[in-house]
Amino acid sequence: MKPATSPKPPFRSPAWPPGLPATLHTPRTSLFYNVEAAARRYPDKTAIQYFGTAISYAQLQDEIERMAGYLQQACGIQPGDRVVLFSQNCPQFIIAYYAILRAEGVVVPANPMWLEAELAHVVGDSGAVAAFAGSELYQRVAPLHGPALRHVIVHDYGGMLRDDGGLPVPDWLREPAPALHAAPSGAMPVAWDAASAAGHRPLPHQAGYDTLCMLAYTSGTTGNPKGCMHTHGTLMTAAVGSQIWRSSTPESVVLAVAPMFHLLGMQNCMNSPLYLGATVVLMPRWDRALAADLIERYRVSVWGAPPAMLVDFFSQPDVGSRDLSSLAYLGGGGAAMPDAVANMLQERFNLPYVEAYGMTETASFLLSNPRHKPKRECLGIATFGVDARVIDPETLKELPQGQTGEIVAHGGQVMLGYWGNPEANESSFVELDGKRFLRTGDLGFMDEDDYFFMRDRLKRMINASGFKVWPAEVENLLYAHPAIHEACVIAARDERRGETVKAVVALRPEARGSAEADAERIMAWCRERLAAYKVPRIVAFVDALPKSATGKIQWRALQEREMQAQDPRA
């Protein structure tokens, strides 16, 4: 085993992609400038494909300018004012996001699954003064409209749909928007079309690389969500770096189904392709059959998706007959891709899955597998200008290659810190060799080729009679079982072992009721392939596992439910 090292940029792994530099010169401009530049270069090119409705780069810039003008002239938005964006994927999401930036405001993306109390916390914590909201979400915004939010602009998901292209547009998207009603305070929301048609134009754009432009809220493991402070520069560093790393071009066609309120969708499906001048094929919600239609119709070449979404997509009965030949890049992160699924993608569809790693705190892109030399179930290597290490989470000392500890990272994409939360900043950063490193809270190790491998979340380890069990390892094996469609491993209380391993699984439809879909048989199958202390002692069957809006399996929800069920005080 090699001794611990302290790589300093411009450090490059032995697996570094041929021809790529160790560091990049990130543009010192704002994110909005990317759209402005693309509109000048490719005015008639399709920026957004929304079913059969094509929005050109020239039209996109005009829509952004109109809405930015309304924010400044009608809503009084000043530089640095926070504006909430509460919506599912749609053209208006992209326009509103860039309009806030064009108006020198700060975007506060909000999860459309949040209920009133969650939204109220974020509005109050950020000090937001205005909001954009999807029409079906305004009822959750209304109690805040007046007391906290001075202005709310409401959009209809079908409002910019001019042509369906013969594609199966969901019924909910075609439904007319409900009539606007006053909030309890008496404040009236403004319809998107009215705001756009007002004809206001914004002041000259002054924001730059170091200007705060987004507060992205992340729940973490405990307490209320915390706002990650990102500048145009931190987001630009990740957006530009990811596209050069992946060899994307202005001719790339990107399937945008990952929710854009989340950094995975925001960066990979919006900021990055618009920087390139590429085309975004937009999906408002996940629908595997529609995804196949869009890939075929618009010759999608790039698709970033979490493993759970790809498992669902490639389990379609007719997927083998669909024309997926345009796909050139299939990648993602958020959870390890099960080896059995990766094998299927490679063998049946000749599609390697390129895994990467990032967080809300790092603007998504941080570590990534090189396209020419990926490793399975691996986070990848440190990318442009990133110094990533593994430390002992208690002593904070750097560990040698091969030893498991907490992954920490320093790079241009790392957030400034948590908004108004010095205590969280104190515990989330550590100084090493004079540089500020983000503590990710993820446990992993680095191999002899400088690839990072994930073990699990620092707070997710199962302690079974003193033996450490990492749920991700057991889950990965379960995905290879012929009867299992999805799996999540959690801790269950055990009088003798303290904690024991419990597997919650969803079966493949064709396996339900079969002999192999039996808890005892599944446990016996695991005993043949795992050390005894890692084998699930309990197997529970569900129709489907709970997932977040980004398609991640919500292990924490299952874990909390398990603890509540076993709490004798309950």
C-alpha positions as CSV (number, residue, x, y, z in Angstrom):
1,M,0.0,0.0,0.0
2,K,1.4,3.4,-0.9
3,P,1.7,6.0,1.8
4,A,-0.7,8.9,2.0
5,T,-0.2,11.6,-0.5
6,S,-1.3,15.2,-0.8
7,P,-2.0,15.9,-4.5
8,K,-1.8,19.5,-5.4
9,P,-3.4,20.9,-8.6
10,P,-2.5,20.6,-11.4
11,F,-2.4,17.0,-10.2
12,R,-3.5,14.5,-12.8
13,S,-4.4,10.9,-12.2
14,P,-2.7,8.2,-14.3
15,A,-6.1,7.6,-15.8
16,W,-6.5,11.3,-16.9
17,P,-8.3,11.6,-20.3
18,P,-5.8,12.0,-23.1
19,G,-5.5,15.5,-24.5
20,L,-7.3,17.2,-21.6
21,P,-5.5,19.8,-19.5
22,A,-5.2,19.5,-15.7
23,T,-6.9,22.8,-15.2
24,L,-9.3,25.1,-17.1
25,H,-9.7,28.8,-17.6
26,T,-13.3,29.2,-16.5
27,P,-15.2,32.1,-18.2
28,R,-15.3,35.1,-15.9
29,T,-18.8,36.0,-17.1
30,S,-22.2,35.4,-15.8
31,L,-24.4,32.4,-16.6
32,F,-26.8,34.7,-18.5
33,Y,-24.0,35.7,-20.8
34,N,-23.9,32.0,-22.0
35,V,-27.5,32.4,-23.4
36,E,-26.7,35.8,-24.9
37,A,-23.6,34.4,-26.7
38,A,-25.6,31.3,-27.9
39,A,-28.4,33.6,-29.2
40,R,-25.8,35.6,-31.2
41,R,-24.1,32.5,-32.6
42,Y,-27.1,30.3,-33.2
43,P,-30.2,32.6,-33.3
44,D,-32.4,30.2,-35.2
45,K,-31.2,27.0,-33.6
46,T,-33.6,25.1,-31.2
47,A,-32.6,25.8,-27.6
48,I,-35.6,24.0,-26.1
49,Q,-37.8,21.3,-27.6
50,Y,-41.0,21.0,-25.6
51,F,-42.9,18.1,-27.2
52,G,-43.4,19.5,-30.7
53,T,-42.8,23.1,-29.8
54,A,-39.3,24.4,-30.7
55,I,-38.0,27.5,-28.9
56,S,-35.0,29.1,-30.7
57,Y,-32.1,30.7,-28.9
58,A,-33.2,34.1,-30.2
59,Q,-36.7,33.6,-28.8
60,L,-35.3,32.3,-25.5
61,Q,-33.2,35.4,-25.0
62,D,-36.1,37.6,-25.8
63,E,-38.4,35.8,-23.3
64,I,-35.7,36.1,-20.6
65,E,-35.2,39.8,-21.3
66,R,-38.9,40.5,-21.1
67,M,-39.3,38.7,-17.7
68,A,-36.1,40.2,-16.3
69,G,-37.4,43.6,-17.2
70,Y,-40.7,42.9,-15.4
71,L,-38.8,41.8,-12.3
72,Q,-36.8,45.0,-12.2
73,Q,-39.4,47.5,-13.4
74,A,-42.6,46.1,-12.0
75,C,-41.4,44.1,-9.0
76,G,-38.6,46.3,-7.9
77,I,-36.0,43.5,-7.8
78,Q,-32.6,44.9,-6.8
79,P,-29.2,43.2,-7.1
80,G,-28.9,40.4,-4.5
81,D,-32.7,40.1,-3.9
82,R,-33.8,36.5,-3.6
83,V,-36.5,35.1,-5.8
84,V,-38.1,31.7,-5.3
85,L,-38.6,29.4,-8.3
86,F,-41.3,26.8,-7.5
87,S,-42.1,24.7,-10.5
88,Q,-41.7,21.4,-12.4
89,N,-39.7,21.2,-15.6
90,C,-41.1,23.4,-18.3
91,P,-39.9,26.2,-20.6
92,Q,-41.0,28.8,-18.1
93,F,-38.7,27.3,-15.5
94,I,-35.7,27.9,-17.7
95,I,-36.8,31.4,-18.7
96,A,-37.6,32.4,-15.1
97,Y,-34.2,31.0,-13.8
98,Y,-32.3,33.1,-16.3
99,A,-34.6,36.1,-15.9
100,I,-33.7,36.2,-12.2
101,L,-30.0,36.1,-13.1
102,R,-30.4,38.7,-15.8
103,A,-32.1,41.0,-13.3
104,E,-29.1,40.5,-10.9
105,G,-31.3,38.5,-8.5
106,V,-30.5,35.3,-6.6
107,V,-32.4,32.2,-7.6
108,V,-33.9,30.1,-4.8
109,P,-35.0,26.8,-6.4
110,A,-37.8,25.1,-4.5
111,N,-38.8,21.4,-4.7
112,P,-42.3,21.2,-6.0
113,M,-43.0,18.4,-3.6
114,W,-42.5,20.7,-0.6
115,L,-45.6,21.5,1.4
116,E,-46.5,24.8,2.9
117,A,-44.3,24.5,6.0
118,E,-41.2,23.5,4.1
119,L,-41.7,26.3,1.6
120,A,-42.3,28.8,4.4
121,H,-39.0,27.8,6.1
122,V,-37.0,28.4,2.8
123,V,-38.8,31.7,2.1
124,G,-38.1,32.9,5.6
125,D,-34.6,31.7,5.8
126,S,-33.6,33.1,2.4
127,G,-35.5,36.4,2.9
128,A,-37.0,36.0,-0.6
129,V,-39.1,38.9,-1.8
130,A,-40.8,37.4,-4.9
131,A,-41.6,34.0,-6.5
132,F,-42.4,32.2,-9.7
133,A,-44.8,29.3,-9.2
134,G,-46.5,26.7,-11.3
135,S,-50.3,27.2,-11.4
136,E,-51.0,24.0,-9.3
137,L,-48.5,25.2,-6.7
138,Y,-49.8,28.7,-6.0
139,Q,-52.1,27.5,-3.2
140,R,-48.9,26.6,-1.2
141,V,-47.4,30.0,-2.0
142,A,-50.5,32.0,-1.3
143,P,-50.2,32.2,2.6
144,L,-46.7,33.7,2.0
145,H,-47.9,36.1,-0.6
146,G,-48.1,39.5,1.1
147,P,-46.6,38.8,4.5
148,A,-43.2,37.7,3.0
149,L,-43.4,37.6,-0.8
150,R,-44.3,41.0,-2.4
151,H,-44.8,39.6,-5.9
152,V,-45.7,36.2,-7.3
153,I,-45.8,35.3,-11.0
154,V,-47.8,32.2,-11.9
155,H,-47.3,30.1,-15.1
156,D,-49.2,27.3,-16.8
157,Y,-47.2,24.3,-17.9
158,G,-49.1,24.1,-21.2
159,G,-48.9,27.9,-21.7
160,M,-45.9,27.7,-24.1
161,L,-47.0,24.5,-25.9
162,R,-47.9,25.5,-29.4
163,D,-47.5,22.1,-31.1
164,D,-47.5,18.6,-29.6
165,G,-45.6,17.1,-32.5
166,G,-48.0,14.1,-32.4
167,L,-46.4,13.0,-29.1
168,P,-48.5,11.8,-26.1
169,V,-48.8,15.1,-24.1
170,P,-50.0,14.2,-20.6
171,D,-53.6,15.2,-19.9
172,W,-52.6,17.3,-16.8
173,L,-50.4,19.5,-19.0
174,R,-53.3,20.2,-21.4
175,E,-55.7,21.2,-18.7
176,P,-56.4,25.0,-18.6
177,A,-54.8,26.8,-15.7
178,P,-57.1,27.6,-12.8
179,A,-58.3,31.2,-12.5
180,L,-56.0,33.3,-10.3
181,H,-57.4,34.3,-6.9
182,A,-56.2,36.7,-4.3
183,A,-54.0,35.4,-1.5
184,P,-55.4,35.6,2.1
185,S,-53.5,38.9,2.5
186,G,-55.4,40.3,-0.5
187,A,-52.3,40.3,-2.7
188,M,-53.0,39.2,-6.3
189,P,-50.6,37.0,-8.3
190,V,-49.7,38.0,-11.9
191,A,-50.2,35.7,-14.8
192,W,-47.0,34.8,-16.7
193,D,-48.3,36.0,-20.1
194,A,-49.3,39.4,-18.6
195,A,-45.9,39.9,-17.1
196,S,-44.2,38.9,-20.4
197,A,-46.4,41.1,-22.5
198,A,-45.8,44.2,-20.3
199,G,-42.8,44.9,-22.5
200,H,-40.4,46.0,-19.8
201,R,-36.7,45.8,-20.5
202,P,-33.9,45.3,-17.9
203,L,-31.0,47.6,-17.1
204,P,-27.5,46.7,-18.4
205,H,-26.3,43.4,-17.0
206,Q,-23.5,43.9,-14.4
207,A,-23.2,40.5,-12.6
208,G,-20.0,38.6,-13.0
209,Y,-18.0,35.5,-11.9
210,D,-18.0,36.3,-8.1
211,T,-21.7,37.5,-7.9
212,L,-23.9,35.4,-5.7
213,C,-26.6,34.0,-7.9
214,M,-28.3,31.0,-6.2
215,L,-29.3,29.6,-2.8
216,A,-29.9,25.9,-3.3
217,Y,-31.4,24.3,-0.3
218,T,-30.3,20.9,0.8
219,S,-31.8,18.9,3.7
220,G,-28.7,17.1,4.8
221,T,-29.2,14.5,7.5
222,T,-30.8,16.5,10.3
223,G,-32.7,19.7,10.9
224,N,-34.1,22.2,8.4
225,P,-32.8,22.6,4.9
226,K,-29.7,24.8,4.5
227,G,-29.0,27.2,1.7
228,C,-25.9,26.5,-0.3
229,M,-24.5,29.8,-1.6
230,H,-23.3,29.6,-5.2
231,T,-21.9,32.3,-7.5
232,H,-22.0,32.5,-11.2
233,G,-18.4,31.2,-11.0
234,T,-19.0,28.1,-8.9
235,L,-21.9,27.0,-11.2
236,M,-19.9,27.9,-14.3
237,T,-16.8,26.0,-13.1
238,A,-18.9,22.8,-12.9
239,A,-21.0,23.4,-16.0
240,V,-18.0,24.1,-18.3
241,G,-15.8,21.4,-16.8
242,S,-18.4,18.7,-17.2
243,Q,-18.9,19.4,-20.9
244,I,-15.2,19.4,-21.7
245,W,-14.8,16.3,-19.7
246,R,-17.6,14.5,-21.5
247,S,-16.6,15.8,-25.0
248,S,-20.0,17.4,-25.5
249,T,-20.5,19.9,-28.4
250,P,-23.0,22.4,-29.6
251,E,-24.6,19.6,-31.6
252,S,-25.4,17.6,-28.5
253,V,-29.1,16.9,-27.9
254,V,-29.8,16.5,-24.2
255,L,-32.8,14.7,-22.6
256,A,-33.9,16.9,-19.7
257,V,-36.0,14.8,-17.4
258,A,-34.1,15.2,-14.1
259,P,-35.9,17.9,-12.1
260,M,-34.3,21.3,-12.7
261,F,-34.8,22.5,-9.2
262,H,-32.1,19.9,-8.3
263,L,-28.4,20.4,-9.2
264,L,-28.4,17.2,-11.3
265,G,-31.0,18.5,-13.7
266,M,-30.2,22.2,-13.3
267,Q,-26.5,21.8,-14.3
268,N,-26.6,18.8,-16.7
269,C,-29.9,19.6,-18.4
270,M,-30.0,23.4,-18.4
271,N,-26.8,25.4,-17.5
272,S,-24.4,23.1,-19.3
273,P,-26.2,22.6,-22.7
274,L,-27.1,26.4,-22.8
275,Y,-23.4,27.2,-22.3
276,L,-22.7,25.0,-25.3
277,G,-25.5,26.2,-27.5
278,A,-26.9,22.7,-27.5
279,T,-30.5,21.5,-27.7
280,V,-32.6,20.6,-24.6
281,V,-35.4,18.1,-25.1
282,L,-37.6,18.9,-22.1
283,M,-39.8,16.4,-20.1
284,P,-42.0,17.8,-17.3
285,R,-42.3,14.5,-15.4
286,W,-40.8,11.0,-15.7
287,D,-42.5,8.7,-18.2
288,R,-40.5,5.9,-19.6
289,A,-42.5,5.4,-22.7
290,L,-42.4,9.1,-23.5
291,A,-38.7,9.2,-22.9
292,A,-38.2,6.5,-25.5
293,D,-40.4,8.5,-28.0
294,L,-38.4,11.6,-27.4
295,I,-35.0,9.8,-27.8
296,E,-36.2,8.4,-31.2
297,R,-37.9,11.5,-32.5
298,Y,-35.2,14.1,-31.6
299,R,-32.1,11.8,-31.8
300,V,-31.1,12.5,-28.2
301,S,-27.4,11.9,-27.8
302,V,-26.8,12.8,-24.1
303,W,-28.8,11.5,-21.1
304,G,-27.9,11.9,-17.5
305,A,-30.0,9.9,-15.1
306,P,-29.9,8.2,-11.7
307,P,-29.6,4.4,-11.7
308,A,-33.2,3.9,-10.5
309,M,-34.6,5.8,-13.6
310,L,-32.5,3.8,-16.0
311,V,-33.6,0.5,-14.3
312,D,-37.2,1.5,-14.9
313,F,-36.5,2.7,-18.5
314,F,-34.7,-0.4,-19.6
315,S,-37.3,-2.7,-18.0
316,Q,-39.9,-1.7,-20.6
317,P,-41.2,-4.7,-22.4
318,D,-40.6,-3.2,-25.9
319,V,-37.4,-1.3,-25.2
320,G,-35.4,-3.7,-27.4
321,S,-37.4,-2.6,-30.4
322,R,-36.8,1.1,-29.8
323,D,-34.2,3.0,-31.8
324,L,-31.7,4.2,-29.2
325,S,-28.8,4.4,-31.6
326,S,-28.4,8.2,-31.2
327,L,-27.4,7.8,-27.5
328,A,-23.7,8.5,-27.2
329,Y,-23.4,9.4,-23.6
330,L,-25.3,7.7,-20.7
331,G,-24.2,8.8,-17.2
332,G,-25.2,10.0,-13.8
333,G,-24.7,9.6,-10.1
334,G,-26.5,10.0,-6.8
335,A,-26.3,6.3,-6.2
336,A,-24.1,3.4,-7.4
337,M,-25.1,1.8,-10.6
338,P,-25.6,-1.9,-9.8
339,D,-23.1,-4.1,-11.6
340,A,-25.9,-6.3,-13.0
341,V,-27.7,-3.4,-14.6
342,A,-24.4,-1.9,-16.0
343,N,-23.7,-5.3,-17.6
344,M,-27.1,-5.4,-19.2
345,L,-26.6,-1.9,-20.7
346,Q,-23.3,-2.8,-22.1
347,E,-24.2,-6.2,-23.5
348,R,-27.7,-5.5,-24.8
349,F,-27.4,-1.9,-25.9
350,N,-23.6,-1.2,-26.1
351,L,-24.1,1.7,-23.7
352,P,-21.4,2.1,-21.0
353,Y,-22.7,3.9,-18.0
354,V,-20.3,6.6,-16.9
355,E,-20.6,7.3,-13.2
356,A,-19.8,10.7,-11.6
357,Y,-20.1,12.3,-8.2
358,G,-21.2,15.7,-7.0
359,M,-23.4,17.4,-4.4
360,T,-25.6,20.4,-4.2
361,E,-22.6,21.9,-2.3
362,T,-20.3,21.3,-5.3
363,A,-22.6,22.4,-8.1
364,S,-23.0,18.7,-9.1
365,F,-19.7,18.1,-11.0
366,L,-16.7,17.1,-8.9
367,L,-15.4,13.6,-9.5
368,S,-16.0,11.6,-12.7
369,N,-15.0,8.5,-14.5
370,P,-13.0,9.2,-17.6
371,R,-15.0,8.2,-20.7
372,H,-12.1,6.2,-22.1
373,K,-11.4,4.3,-18.9
374,P,-14.4,4.0,-16.5
375,K,-14.5,1.7,-13.6
376,R,-17.7,0.0,-12.4
377,E,-19.4,1.2,-9.2
378,C,-16.9,4.0,-9.0
379,L,-17.2,7.7,-8.4
380,G,-14.3,8.4,-10.7
381,I,-11.2,10.6,-10.4
382,A,-10.8,14.2,-9.3
383,T,-11.6,16.5,-12.3
384,F,-10.2,19.8,-13.4
385,G,-8.5,21.7,-10.6
386,V,-10.1,19.5,-7.9
387,D,-8.1,18.4,-4.9
388,A,-10.0,15.4,-3.4
389,R,-8.8,13.4,-0.5
390,V,-9.9,10.8,2.1
391,I,-9.5,11.7,5.8
392,D,-10.2,10.1,9.1
393,P,-13.6,11.7,10.1
394,E,-12.5,11.9,13.7
395,T,-8.8,12.9,13.6
396,L,-9.1,14.7,10.2
397,K,-5.8,13.2,9.2
398,E,-5.4,12.1,5.6
399,L,-5.5,8.3,5.0
400,P,-3.5,6.1,2.7
401,Q,-4.9,4.8,-0.5
402,G,-7.1,1.8,0.1
403,Q,-8.3,2.9,3.6
404,T,-11.9,4.0,4.0
405,G,-12.7,7.5,5.4
406,E,-14.6,10.7,4.7
407,I,-14.2,12.2,1.2
408,V,-13.2,15.9,1.3
409,A,-12.8,18.2,-1.7
410,H,-11.4,21.6,-2.7
411,G,-12.2,23.2,-6.0
412,G,-13.7,26.1,-7.9
413,Q,-17.2,24.6,-7.9
414,V,-17.4,24.3,-4.1
415,M,-20.0,26.6,-2.6
416,L,-19.1,29.7,-0.5
417,G,-20.9,28.2,2.5
418,Y,-24.3,27.9,4.0
419,W,-26.5,31.0,4.0
420,G,-26.7,32.5,7.5
421,N,-25.5,29.4,9.2
422,P,-22.0,29.8,10.7
423,E,-22.4,26.7,12.9
424,A,-23.0,24.5,9.8
425,N,-20.0,26.2,8.0
426,E,-17.8,25.4,11.0
427,S,-18.6,21.7,10.9
428,S,-18.7,21.4,7.1
429,F,-15.2,22.7,6.2
430,V,-11.7,21.8,7.3
431,E,-8.4,23.4,6.4
432,L,-5.7,21.1,5.0
433,D,-2.3,22.4,3.7
434,G,-3.7,26.0,3.8
435,K,-6.7,25.2,1.7
436,R,-10.4,25.0,2.6
437,F,-12.0,21.6,2.0
438,L,-15.6,20.7,2.0
439,R,-16.5,17.7,4.2
440,T,-18.9,15.7,2.1
441,G,-20.2,13.3,4.8
442,D,-19.6,10.4,2.3
443,L,-17.4,7.5,3.2
444,G,-15.1,6.1,0.5
445,F,-11.6,5.2,-0.4
446,M,-9.1,5.9,-3.2
447,D,-7.5,3.0,-5.1
448,E,-4.0,2.7,-6.5
449,D,-5.1,4.5,-9.8
450,D,-6.6,7.5,-7.8
451,Y,-10.2,6.4,-8.5
452,F,-12.6,7.1,-5.6
453,F,-15.1,4.4,-4.5
454,M,-18.1,5.1,-2.3
455,R,-18.8,3.0,0.8
456,D,-21.8,4.9,2.1
457,R,-23.0,7.9,3.9
458,L,-21.2,8.6,7.2
459,K,-24.5,8.3,9.0
460,R,-25.8,5.3,7.2
461,M,-23.5,2.5,8.4
462,I,-25.1,-0.5,10.1
463,N,-23.3,-1.8,13.2
464,A,-24.1,-5.5,13.5
465,S,-22.4,-6.9,16.6
466,G,-19.5,-4.5,16.1
467,F,-19.1,-5.4,12.4
468,K,-19.6,-2.5,10.0
469,V,-22.1,-3.1,7.1
470,W,-22.4,-0.6,4.3
471,P,-25.9,-0.9,2.8
472,A,-24.8,0.1,-0.7
473,E,-22.6,-3.0,-0.9
474,V,-25.5,-5.3,0.0
475,E,-27.9,-3.4,-2.3
476,N,-25.6,-3.8,-5.2
477,L,-25.6,-7.6,-4.8
478,L,-29.4,-7.7,-4.5
479,Y,-29.8,-6.1,-7.9
480,A,-28.2,-9.2,-9.4
481,H,-30.9,-11.4,-8.0
482,P,-33.1,-12.6,-10.9
483,A,-36.4,-11.8,-9.0
484,I,-35.5,-8.4,-7.6
485,H,-36.3,-5.1,-9.5
486,E,-35.2,-2.6,-6.7
487,A,-33.7,-2.9,-3.3
488,C,-32.9,-0.8,-0.3
489,V,-31.0,-1.9,2.8
490,I,-31.6,-0.4,6.2
491,A,-30.9,-1.2,9.8
492,A,-33.4,-3.0,12.1
493,R,-33.1,-3.3,15.8
494,D,-31.9,-6.7,17.1
495,E,-31.7,-7.7,20.8
496,R,-28.6,-9.7,20.3
497,R,-26.7,-7.9,17.5
498,G,-27.8,-4.3,18.4
499,E,-28.6,-3.7,14.7
500,T,-29.2,-6.2,11.9
501,V,-29.5,-6.0,8.2
502,K,-33.0,-5.6,6.6
503,A,-33.6,-5.6,2.9
504,V,-36.7,-3.9,1.5
505,V,-37.2,-5.1,-2.1
506,A,-39.6,-4.7,-5.0
507,L,-39.9,-7.7,-7.3
508,R,-39.9,-7.9,-11.0
509,P,-43.5,-8.2,-12.2
510,E,-42.8,-11.6,-13.8
511,A,-41.3,-12.9,-10.6
512,R,-44.1,-12.2,-8.2
513,G,-45.5,-15.4,-6.8
514,S,-42.6,-17.5,-8.0
515,A,-40.6,-19.8,-5.9
516,E,-37.4,-17.8,-6.0
517,A,-39.3,-14.7,-4.8
518,D,-39.3,-16.0,-1.2
519,A,-37.6,-14.3,1.7
520,E,-35.8,-17.4,2.9
521,R,-34.5,-18.2,-0.6
522,I,-33.3,-14.6,-1.1
523,M,-31.4,-14.8,2.2
524,A,-29.9,-18.1,1.3
525,W,-28.8,-16.7,-2.1
526,C,-27.1,-13.8,-0.3
527,R,-25.3,-16.2,2.1
528,E,-23.6,-17.8,-0.9
529,R,-22.2,-14.4,-1.9
530,L,-21.7,-12.3,1.2
531,A,-19.9,-12.6,4.5
532,A,-22.4,-13.8,7.1
533,Y,-22.6,-10.6,9.0
534,K,-23.6,-8.7,5.9
535,V,-26.5,-11.1,4.9
536,P,-30.0,-9.6,5.4
537,R,-31.7,-11.3,8.3
538,I,-35.1,-9.7,7.3
539,V,-36.5,-9.4,3.8
540,A,-39.6,-7.2,3.3
541,F,-41.5,-7.0,0.1
542,V,-43.1,-3.8,-1.3
543,D,-44.8,-2.9,-4.6
544,A,-42.4,0.0,-5.1
545,L,-39.7,1.8,-3.2
546,P,-40.2,5.4,-2.2
547,K,-38.2,7.8,-4.4
548,S,-37.4,11.5,-4.4
549,A,-38.3,13.9,-7.2
550,T,-34.8,13.2,-8.7
551,G,-35.4,9.4,-8.8
552,K,-33.2,8.5,-5.8
553,I,-34.5,5.8,-3.5
554,Q,-35.4,7.4,-0.2
555,W,-33.5,5.2,2.2
556,R,-33.8,7.7,5.0
557,A,-37.6,7.6,4.9
558,L,-37.6,3.8,5.1
559,Q,-35.1,3.9,7.9
560,E,-37.1,6.4,9.9
561,R,-40.3,4.3,9.4
562,E,-38.4,1.2,10.7
563,M,-37.2,3.0,13.8
564,Q,-40.7,4.3,14.5
565,A,-42.2,0.9,14.1
566,Q,-39.8,-0.6,16.6
567,D,-39.8,2.2,19.1
568,P,-41.6,0.8,22.2
569,R,-42.6,4.4,23.2
570,A,-44.6,4.7,19.9
